């Protein structure tokens, strides 16, 4: 680092920020240590910041397959098969199944700027933003199967679930300074205002499909199926708000307040899948999902091209599209190994090829998934998995994910739960730059996400 950079970093910034502190209750200390352990185990793309561009990961399947490394192709249960593997509807062993699932995604994001520690005389990053927000979603459906003489078993199903969401919330607490002339006590760094950015919108999808398990050929078991997925109309709302508490503040951005809503039109995509049983231990599956493109209305936001918010939406023109959402094309291949007919131990591998086909300047990428399920002597499953994903946004690094979960069967009622944890750090420009800001480097963004699922299935 040259002397000019050192000088810039050691110059007091126009905005001063207190160190981020968070108290952890005694009863939740074990949760703190659990997440510290997860931090060292894995790192993932949890870029909540990019939800506005890409939406969240569209691979939200059943709780069982999520816990097993998102291996949805061969391990989905209930109505999730309609979306991810309609061929498996012909393998349903009950006449009728209802399932309901609740999803909760929480994100914790920290923004830091480079500073010099005046006590230790070293360069470090100081937090100036700490955002925490959550998203809740529900899904459910019904599947049914029927034995057909000579042909085999046929199944049909209906599934309703979020395809993706665009939730993001950013709130920056800006502090200034006072000069007290009359000797009264006052804060040295009072709050002078807030700079806020938020995006809200959820895309729901209805999936209707069917599959058949062909068993008329001796020693060969093959299943095929297909589904149509109807993406529902959705609204996307963007809000920018600068809240000034005092009239003489000079270290807040000059961007105007802005609140716009655009509509995402309905569209659809199709799914085809097949699975092939080699023997009692090995099953192979493959699927294909088509892409879906939906272009909403556009609105205009006249902001300076050097603004961080300008880079957040569009760095090539003054047009800010309301939403141009693309559900990419997905090709999947999976293999599952079961230790015996009772499936006391299942080991699964899955590969996804995700293709944007040149849209949105995104790179095509792959996901490599590993999952397992072990049944204890009490019949309680222990599930876990890992996911490795190559980068789909230029300049980002490949990432990985850790998944976990279990379940319990009580008569005809089955309860499953799953979780995924992710963490990533990356560099990005200040979203709300101010005139004369001395920072010459991008801010450091650290984002961690925890996704939890609870599913209830009743079999008749």
RODO-2510 file (C-alpha; in nm, 4 decimals, decimal comma):
residues 460
     n   res          X          Y          Z
     1     x     0,0000     0,0000     0,0000
     2     x     0,1465     0,3376    -0,1037
     3     x     0,1746     0,6466     0,1157
     4     x    -0,1200     0,8127    -0,0584
     5     x    -0,3482     0,5222     0,0332
     6     x    -0,2259     0,5332     0,3955
     7     x    -0,3010     0,9028     0,4125
     8     x    -0,6512     0,8495     0,2788
     9     x    -0,7219     0,5744     0,5262
    10     x    -0,5975     0,7691     0,8262
    11     x    -0,7913     1,0880     0,7448
    12     x    -1,0979     1,1150     0,9707
    13     x    -1,4101     1,0310     0,7657
    14     x    -1,7009     1,2717     0,7317
    15     x    -1,9236     1,0172     0,8975
    16     x    -1,8323     0,8647     1,2312
    17     x    -1,9792     0,5378     1,3462
    18     x    -1,9790     0,3616     1,6824
    19     x    -1,8515     0,0050     1,6996
    20     x    -2,1206    -0,2568     1,6501
    21     x    -2,2205    -0,4300     1,9731
    22     x    -2,4755    -0,6998     2,0304
    23     x    -2,5654    -0,8491     2,3656
    24     x    -2,6244    -1,2239     2,3762
    25     x    -2,8500    -1,3533     2,6568
    26     x    -2,7002    -1,6253     2,8740
    27     x    -2,9656    -1,8747     2,7659
    28     x    -2,8607    -1,8361     2,4025
    29     x    -2,4847    -1,8651     2,4409
    30     x    -2,4870    -2,2189     2,3005
    31     x    -2,6458    -2,0802     1,9803
    32     x    -2,3612    -1,8302     1,9529
    33     x    -2,0984    -2,1052     1,9822
    34     x    -2,2922    -2,3200     1,7341
    35     x    -2,2745    -2,0487     1,4671
    36     x    -1,9063    -1,9886     1,5396
    37     x    -1,8492    -2,3578     1,4655
    38     x    -2,0495    -2,3337     1,1440
    39     x    -1,8433    -2,0336     1,0366
    40     x    -1,5288    -2,2435     1,0348
    41     x    -1,7013    -2,5382     0,8664
    42     x    -1,8463    -2,3601     0,5642
    43     x    -1,8784    -2,0449     0,3570
    44     x    -2,1606    -1,9641     0,1102
    45     x    -2,3061    -1,7055    -0,1172
    46     x    -2,5447    -1,5303     0,1133
    47     x    -2,5517    -1,2086    -0,0848
    48     x    -2,8800    -1,0607     0,0352
    49     x    -2,7684    -0,7416    -0,1376
    50     x    -2,8209    -0,9058    -0,4774
    51     x    -3,1755    -1,0251    -0,4079
    52     x    -3,3038    -0,7304    -0,6127
    53     x    -3,1241    -0,8608    -0,9229
    54     x    -3,1461    -1,2377    -0,9050
    55     x    -3,4048    -1,3293    -0,6448
    56     x    -3,3159    -1,5869    -0,3847
    57     x    -3,2207    -1,9448    -0,4609
    58     x    -3,5208    -2,1091    -0,6384
    59     x    -3,4265    -2,4532    -0,4964
    60     x    -3,6731    -2,4542    -0,2049
    61     x    -3,7923    -2,8137    -0,1820
    62     x    -3,9162    -3,0488     0,0884
    63     x    -3,7615    -3,0408     0,4351
    64     x    -3,6133    -3,3895     0,3898
    65     x    -3,4343    -3,3157     0,0618
    66     x    -3,3209    -2,9730     0,1876
    67     x    -3,1580    -3,1327     0,4921
    68     x    -2,9826    -3,3802     0,2600
    69     x    -2,7851    -3,1156     0,0742
    70     x    -3,0745    -2,9862    -0,1394
    71     x    -3,0771    -3,3170    -0,3300
    72     x    -3,4348    -3,2530    -0,4404
    73     x    -3,4332    -3,4754    -0,7481
    74     x    -3,4358    -3,8154    -0,5736
    75     x    -3,5131    -3,7199    -0,2131
    76     x    -3,8130    -3,4859    -0,2391
    77     x    -4,1235    -3,5950    -0,0513
    78     x    -4,4934    -3,5215    -0,0943
    79     x    -4,6049    -3,2475    -0,3298
    80     x    -4,2508    -3,1106    -0,3758
    81     x    -4,2046    -3,3928    -0,6264
    82     x    -4,4454    -3,2137    -0,8602
    83     x    -4,1893    -2,9373    -0,9106
    84     x    -3,8592    -3,1233    -0,8820
    85     x    -3,9298    -3,4830    -0,9865
    86     x    -4,2818    -3,5537    -1,1183
    87     x    -4,1642    -3,9022    -1,2203
    88     x    -4,1551    -3,9904    -0,8501
    89     x    -4,5326    -3,9324    -0,8204
    90     x    -4,5758    -4,2843    -0,9574
    91     x    -4,3776    -4,4212    -0,6630
    92     x    -4,6163    -4,2834    -0,3979
    93     x    -4,6997    -4,5680    -0,1625
    94     x    -5,0209    -4,4142    -0,0236
    95     x    -5,3479    -4,3317    -0,1954
    96     x    -5,3523    -3,9703    -0,0770
    97     x    -5,1097    -3,7317     0,0957
    98     x    -5,1443    -3,3748     0,2232
    99     x    -4,8400    -3,1690     0,3199
   100     x    -4,7839    -2,8199     0,4582
   101     x    -4,4522    -2,6421     0,5092
   102     x    -4,3359    -2,3196     0,6752
   103     x    -4,0076    -2,1541     0,5727
   104     x    -3,8153    -1,8820     0,7541
   105     x    -3,5068    -1,7125     0,6114
   106     x    -3,3136    -1,4664     0,8251
   107     x    -3,0194    -1,2538     0,7117
   108     x    -2,7628    -1,0627     0,9133
   109     x    -2,5496    -0,8196     0,7153
   110     x    -2,2583    -0,5976     0,8228
   111     x    -2,0930    -0,3209     0,6208
   112     x    -1,7408    -0,2074     0,7145
   113     x    -1,4999     0,0572     0,5911
   114     x    -1,1167     0,0537     0,6099
   115     x    -0,9750     0,2569     0,9016
   116     x    -0,6576     0,2812     1,1076
   117     x    -0,6607     0,1618     1,4669
   118     x    -0,4955     0,4519     1,6545
   119     x    -0,4107     0,2337     1,9553
   120     x    -0,2617    -0,0674     1,7798
   121     x    -0,1342     0,1299     1,4782
   122     x    -0,2707    -0,1128     1,2195
   123     x    -0,5285    -0,1070     0,9402
   124     x    -0,8618    -0,2797     0,9974
   125     x    -1,2307    -0,2573     0,9080
   126     x    -1,4858    -0,0781     1,1268
   127     x    -1,8557    -0,1664     1,1058
   128     x    -2,0905     0,1210     1,0281
   129     x    -2,4038    -0,0775     0,9323
   130     x    -2,5652    -0,3835     1,0907
   131     x    -2,8843    -0,5018     0,9226
   132     x    -3,1031    -0,7919     1,0271
   133     x    -3,4225    -0,8953     0,8489
   134     x    -3,6345    -1,2065     0,7876
   135     x    -3,8644    -1,3572     0,5281
   136     x    -4,1473    -1,6045     0,5925
   137     x    -4,3042    -1,8301     0,3314
   138     x    -4,5506    -2,1170     0,3215
   139     x    -4,5986    -2,4026     0,0784
   140     x    -4,8216    -2,7059     0,0501
   141     x    -4,9981    -2,9457    -0,1763
   142     x    -5,1612    -3,2803    -0,2341
   143     x    -5,0604    -3,5968    -0,4206
   144     x    -5,2517    -3,9106    -0,5076
   145     x    -5,1660    -4,2402    -0,6781
   146     x    -5,3572    -4,5204    -0,8440
   147     x    -5,2606    -4,8727    -0,9477
   148     x    -5,3187    -4,9338    -1,3192
   149     x    -5,3342    -5,3000    -1,4313
   150     x    -5,0568    -5,4090    -1,6684
   151     x    -4,9057    -5,0580    -1,6925
   152     x    -4,7962    -4,9848    -1,3341
   153     x    -4,8688    -4,7074    -1,0802
   154     x    -4,9690    -4,3553    -1,1838
   155     x    -4,9676    -4,0490    -0,9632
   156     x    -5,0795    -3,6863    -0,9881
   157     x    -5,0107    -3,3872    -0,7673
   158     x    -5,0602    -3,0180    -0,6939
   159     x    -4,7991    -2,7941    -0,5304
   160     x    -4,8093    -2,4268    -0,4281
   161     x    -4,4907    -2,2611    -0,3038
   162     x    -4,2683    -1,9522    -0,3333
   163     x    -4,0442    -1,9707    -0,6385
   164     x    -3,8234    -1,6846    -0,5191
   165     x    -3,8398    -1,3579    -0,3269
   166     x    -3,6588    -1,0240    -0,3497
   167     x    -3,6613    -0,9163     0,0150
   168     x    -3,3778    -0,6860     0,1156
   169     x    -3,3563    -0,4182     0,3873
   170     x    -3,0728    -0,1733     0,4423
   171     x    -3,0745     0,0908     0,7151
   172     x    -2,7692     0,3053     0,7847
   173     x    -2,7552     0,5083     1,1049
   174     x    -2,5558     0,8234     1,0310
   175     x    -2,3849     1,0128     1,3122
   176     x    -2,2387     1,3607     1,3273
   177     x    -2,0824     1,5915     1,5905
   178     x    -2,1868     1,8904     1,8041
   179     x    -1,9916     2,1851     1,9409
   180     x    -2,1259     2,2822     2,2796
   181     x    -2,0528     2,6458     2,3578
   182     x    -2,2558     2,6912     2,6750
   183     x    -2,0958     2,4090     2,8743
   184     x    -2,3953     2,1736     2,8695
   185     x    -2,3465     1,7982     2,8363
   186     x    -2,4152     1,6451     2,4934
   187     x    -2,3261     1,3387     2,2915
   188     x    -2,0030     1,3575     2,0919
   189     x    -2,1518     1,1583     1,8029
   190     x    -2,5303     1,2140     1,7990
   191     x    -2,7573     1,0455     1,5460
   192     x    -2,8274     1,2951     1,2673
   193     x    -3,0307     1,0805     1,0301
   194     x    -3,0965     0,7485     0,8586
   195     x    -3,0380     0,6277     0,5021
   196     x    -3,2721     0,3435     0,4090
   197     x    -3,3169     0,1096     0,1131
   198     x    -3,5689    -0,1735     0,0970
   199     x    -3,7068    -0,4146    -0,1615
   200     x    -4,0134    -0,6368    -0,1166
   201     x    -4,1701    -0,8930    -0,3459
   202     x    -4,2476    -1,2664    -0,3591
   203     x    -4,3040    -1,4803    -0,6671
   204     x    -4,5392    -1,7736    -0,6085
   205     x    -4,5674    -2,0752    -0,8379
   206     x    -4,8411    -2,3351    -0,8849
   207     x    -4,7182    -2,6748    -1,0098
   208     x    -4,9482    -2,9404    -1,1564
   209     x    -4,8048    -3,2684    -1,2790
   210     x    -4,8164    -3,6417    -1,3042
   211     x    -4,5919    -3,9437    -1,3292
   212     x    -4,6040    -4,3162    -1,3848
   213     x    -4,3948    -4,6050    -1,2547
   214     x    -4,3642    -4,8642    -1,5326
   215     x    -4,3312    -5,2169    -1,3938
   216     x    -4,4435    -5,4296    -1,6883
   217     x    -4,0835    -5,5046    -1,7894
   218     x    -3,9191    -5,7817    -1,5870
   219     x    -3,6333    -5,6753    -1,3577
   220     x    -3,6470    -5,3177    -1,4850
   221     x    -3,8164    -5,0336    -1,2986
   222     x    -3,8375    -4,6943    -1,4667
   223     x    -4,0457    -4,3867    -1,3883
   224     x    -4,1278    -4,0869    -1,6076
   225     x    -4,3243    -3,7695    -1,5422
   226     x    -4,3861    -3,4083    -1,6302
   227     x    -4,5341    -3,0912    -1,4830
   228     x    -4,6327    -2,7399    -1,5763
   229     x    -4,5345    -2,4648    -1,3339
   230     x    -4,7456    -2,1478    -1,3417
   231     x    -4,5657    -1,8398    -1,2080
   232     x    -4,8197    -1,6049    -1,0517
   233     x    -4,8386    -1,2270    -1,0950
   234     x    -4,6332    -1,0468    -0,8307
   235     x    -4,5522    -0,6904    -0,7220
   236     x    -4,2033    -0,5585    -0,6538
   237     x    -4,1650    -0,2472    -0,4407
   238     x    -3,8444    -0,0405    -0,4126
   239     x    -3,8057     0,2292    -0,1485
   240     x    -3,5278     0,4814    -0,0893
   241     x    -3,5624     0,7119     0,2108
   242     x    -3,3223     0,9624     0,3658
   243     x    -3,4474     1,0717     0,7078
   244     x    -3,2777     1,3909     0,8308
   245     x    -3,3200     1,4775     1,1982
   246     x    -3,1568     1,8207     1,1760
   247     x    -3,1603     2,0904     0,9083
   248     x    -2,7868     2,1699     0,9138
   249     x    -2,6555     1,8165     0,8554
   250     x    -2,3919     1,7913     0,5809
   251     x    -2,2863     1,4257     0,5944
   252     x    -2,6083     1,2686     0,4603
   253     x    -2,6561     1,1776     0,0959
   254     x    -2,8476     1,4186    -0,1283
   255     x    -3,0487     1,1437    -0,3036
   256     x    -3,4233     1,2133    -0,3060
   257     x    -3,6805     0,9853    -0,1428
   258     x    -3,8269     0,7339    -0,3854
   259     x    -4,1055     0,4744    -0,3695
   260     x    -4,2102     0,2744    -0,6767
   261     x    -4,3982    -0,0511    -0,7374
   262     x    -4,3883    -0,2574    -1,0556
   263     x    -4,5823    -0,5676    -1,1550
   264     x    -4,4256    -0,8947    -1,2601
   265     x    -4,6525    -1,0565    -1,5225
   266     x    -4,7509    -1,4220    -1,5018
   267     x    -4,5547    -1,6776    -1,7004
   268     x    -4,4740    -2,0500    -1,6836
   269     x    -4,2142    -2,3199    -1,7336
   270     x    -4,2250    -2,6985    -1,7663
   271     x    -4,0472    -2,9848    -1,5920
   272     x    -3,9629    -3,3336    -1,7192
   273     x    -3,7941    -3,6046    -1,5138
   274     x    -3,7151    -3,9716    -1,5105
   275     x    -3,5645    -4,2186    -1,2653
   276     x    -3,4199    -4,5644    -1,3210
   277     x    -3,3667    -4,8339    -1,0569
   278     x    -3,0548    -5,0345    -1,1352
   279     x    -3,0935    -5,2683    -0,8369
   280     x    -3,2091    -5,2595    -0,4755
   281     x    -2,9179    -5,0333    -0,3855
   282     x    -2,8757    -4,7811    -0,6684
   283     x    -3,1223    -4,5346    -0,8239
   284     x    -3,0364    -4,2869    -1,1014
   285     x    -3,2442    -3,9814    -1,1906
   286     x    -3,2409    -3,6906    -1,4359
   287     x    -3,4598    -3,3841    -1,4875
   288     x    -3,4946    -3,0727    -1,7013
   289     x    -3,6617    -2,7410    -1,6165
   290     x    -3,7211    -2,4773    -1,8785
   291     x    -3,6413    -2,1107    -1,8268
   292     x    -3,9062    -1,8485    -1,7591
   293     x    -3,8645    -1,4807    -1,8465
   294     x    -4,0969    -1,2092    -1,7204
   295     x    -4,0438    -0,8424    -1,8087
   296     x    -4,2311    -0,5892    -1,5995
   297     x    -4,2934    -0,2223    -1,6628
   298     x    -4,0013     0,0178    -1,6279
   299     x    -3,9728     0,3411    -1,4366
   300     x    -3,7064     0,6090    -1,4288
   301     x    -3,4910     0,7283    -1,1420
   302     x    -3,2727     1,0296    -1,2127
   303     x    -2,9693     0,9944    -0,9894
   304     x    -2,6046     1,0709    -1,0515
   305     x    -2,4103     0,7983    -1,2322
   306     x    -2,1403     0,7957    -0,9618
   307     x    -2,3901     0,7046    -0,6899
   308     x    -2,3689     0,3748    -0,5114
   309     x    -2,7422     0,3220    -0,5592
   310     x    -2,6945     0,3765    -0,9305
   311     x    -2,4451     0,0914    -0,9345
   312     x    -2,6867    -0,1183    -0,7284
   313     x    -2,9568    -0,1060    -0,9958
   314     x    -2,7985    -0,0334    -1,3325
   315     x    -2,4504     0,0938    -1,4169
   316     x    -2,5070     0,1519    -1,7890
   317     x    -2,8064     0,3878    -1,8182
   318     x    -3,0520     0,6002    -1,6243
   319     x    -3,3319     0,3478    -1,6775
   320     x    -3,4083     0,1382    -1,3720
   321     x    -3,6197    -0,1594    -1,4779
   322     x    -3,9038    -0,2390    -1,2433
   323     x    -3,8119    -0,6066    -1,2639
   324     x    -3,6819    -0,8330    -1,5373
   325     x    -3,6903    -1,1694    -1,3639
   326     x    -3,5381    -1,4775    -1,5217
   327     x    -3,5872    -1,8246    -1,3804
   328     x    -3,2880    -2,0030    -1,5375
   329     x    -3,2910    -2,3319    -1,7241
   330     x    -3,1914    -2,6198    -1,4940
   331     x    -3,0583    -2,9627    -1,5905
   332     x    -3,0059    -3,2138    -1,3096
   333     x    -2,8526    -3,5589    -1,2702
   334     x    -2,8512    -3,7591    -0,9461
   335     x    -2,7506    -4,0961    -0,8089
   336     x    -2,8600    -4,2487    -0,4783
   337     x    -2,7067    -4,5438    -0,2930
   338     x    -2,9095    -4,7259    -0,0256
   339     x    -2,7325    -4,9683     0,2057
   340     x    -3,0230    -5,2183     0,2094
   341     x    -3,3940    -5,2512     0,1433
   342     x    -3,4749    -5,0861     0,4771
   343     x    -3,2627    -4,7879     0,3626
   344     x    -3,0880    -4,7542     0,6972
   345     x    -2,8192    -4,5511     0,5222
   346     x    -2,8670    -4,3407     0,2090
   347     x    -2,5880    -4,1513     0,0300
   348     x    -2,6789    -3,9150    -0,2527
   349     x    -2,4997    -3,7077    -0,5160
   350     x    -2,6591    -3,4517    -0,7457
   351     x    -2,5305    -3,2128    -1,0132
   352     x    -2,7239    -2,9096    -1,1398
   353     x    -2,6344    -2,7183    -1,4548
   354     x    -2,7981    -2,3742    -1,4315
   355     x    -2,8056    -2,1766    -1,7565
   356     x    -2,9011    -1,8104    -1,8063
   357     x    -2,8363    -1,8386    -2,1815
   358     x    -2,6749    -1,4968    -2,2011
   359     x    -2,9521    -1,3073    -2,0182
   360     x    -2,8746    -1,0390    -1,7557
   361     x    -2,4983    -1,0860    -1,8101
   362     x    -2,5043    -1,3724    -1,5598
   363     x    -2,2656    -1,6619    -1,5978
   364     x    -2,3922    -2,0175    -1,6296
   365     x    -2,2924    -2,2135    -1,3215
   366     x    -2,3020    -2,5579    -1,1628
   367     x    -2,4021    -2,6930    -0,8234
   368     x    -2,2461    -3,0083    -0,6777
   369     x    -2,4469    -3,1601    -0,3949
   370     x    -2,3820    -3,4325    -0,1407
   371     x    -2,6373    -3,5574     0,1105
   372     x    -2,6911    -3,8461     0,3483
   373     x    -2,9563    -3,9921     0,5763
   374     x    -2,8927    -4,2380     0,8583
   375     x    -3,1748    -4,4122     1,0448
   376     x    -3,0979    -4,4798     1,4100
   377     x    -3,2213    -4,7874     1,5956
   378     x    -3,5191    -4,5813     1,7158
   379     x    -3,6077    -4,4948     1,3566
   380     x    -3,5088    -4,1285     1,3898
   381     x    -3,3296    -3,9996     1,0789
   382     x    -3,0103    -3,7975     1,0947
   383     x    -2,9644    -3,5889     0,7806
   384     x    -2,6923    -3,3632     0,6524
   385     x    -2,5244    -3,2420     0,3390
   386     x    -2,2877    -3,0043     0,1612
   387     x    -2,3303    -2,7948    -0,1531
   388     x    -2,0595    -2,6412    -0,3711
   389     x    -2,1599    -2,3777    -0,6238
   390     x    -1,9479    -2,2109    -0,8896
   391     x    -1,9798    -1,8336    -0,9336
   392     x    -2,2606    -1,6909    -1,1463
   393     x    -2,1898    -1,3213    -1,0816
   394     x    -1,8656    -1,1899    -1,2364
   395     x    -1,5832    -1,1314    -0,9850
   396     x    -1,7502    -1,3507    -0,7194
   397     x    -1,5824    -1,6662    -0,5870
   398     x    -1,7141    -2,0255    -0,5781
   399     x    -1,9019    -2,0976    -0,2573
   400     x    -2,0416    -2,3823    -0,0457
   401     x    -2,3317    -2,4554     0,1920
   402     x    -2,3981    -2,6707     0,4983
   403     x    -2,7377    -2,8377     0,5557
   404     x    -2,8851    -3,0402     0,8431
   405     x    -3,2159    -3,1813     0,9685
   406     x    -3,4216    -3,4734     1,0987
   407     x    -3,7813    -3,5893     1,1359
   408     x    -4,0312    -3,8048     1,3199
   409     x    -4,3206    -4,0283     1,2123
   410     x    -4,6224    -4,0589     1,4446
   411     x    -4,8685    -4,2982     1,2860
   412     x    -4,9835    -4,1420     0,9599
   413     x    -4,8369    -3,8051     1,0568
   414     x    -4,4791    -3,7223     0,9519
   415     x    -4,2934    -3,4167     1,0830
   416     x    -3,9671    -3,3067     0,9181
   417     x    -3,7415    -3,0103     0,9812
   418     x    -3,4327    -2,8799     0,8060
   419     x    -3,1893    -2,5920     0,8115
   420     x    -2,9171    -2,4383     0,5981
   421     x    -2,6479    -2,1951     0,7052
   422     x    -2,4321    -1,9715     0,4901
   423     x    -2,1760    -1,6928     0,5199
   424     x    -1,9813    -1,4825     0,2716
   425     x    -1,7832    -1,1604     0,2539
   426     x    -1,7303    -0,9477    -0,0568
   427     x    -1,6515    -0,5888    -0,1552
   428     x    -1,9060    -0,3367    -0,2819
   429     x    -1,9318     0,0444    -0,3200
   430     x    -2,1026     0,2539    -0,0539
   431     x    -2,4756     0,2591    -0,1316
   432     x    -2,5215     0,6152    -0,0017
   433     x    -2,2021     0,8106    -0,0854
   434     x    -2,1719     1,1724     0,0291
   435     x    -1,9876     1,4606    -0,1316
   436     x    -1,6209     1,4747    -0,0357
   437     x    -1,6070     1,1195     0,1043
   438     x    -1,2372     1,0276     0,1390
   439     x    -1,2807     0,6508     0,0983
   440     x    -1,0962     0,5195    -0,2069
   441     x    -1,1704     0,1497    -0,1535
   442     x    -1,4899    -0,0540    -0,1647
   443     x    -1,6631    -0,1368     0,1607
   444     x    -1,6443    -0,4873     0,3048
   445     x    -1,9849    -0,6602     0,3214
   446     x    -2,0246    -0,9651     0,5465
   447     x    -2,3525    -1,1512     0,5083
   448     x    -2,4751    -1,4614     0,6911
   449     x    -2,8065    -1,6387     0,6394
   450     x    -2,9987    -1,9084     0,8224
   451     x    -3,2879    -2,0859     0,6530
   452     x    -3,5239    -2,3081     0,8553
   453     x    -3,8049    -2,5355     0,7364
   454     x    -4,0792    -2,7218     0,9210
   455     x    -4,3003    -2,9622     0,7239
   456     x    -4,6042    -3,1672     0,8257
   457     x    -4,7356    -3,4521     0,6071
   458     x    -5,0457    -3,6631     0,6627
   459     x    -5,0873    -3,9890     0,4723
   460     x    -5,4205    -4,1616     0,4166
***
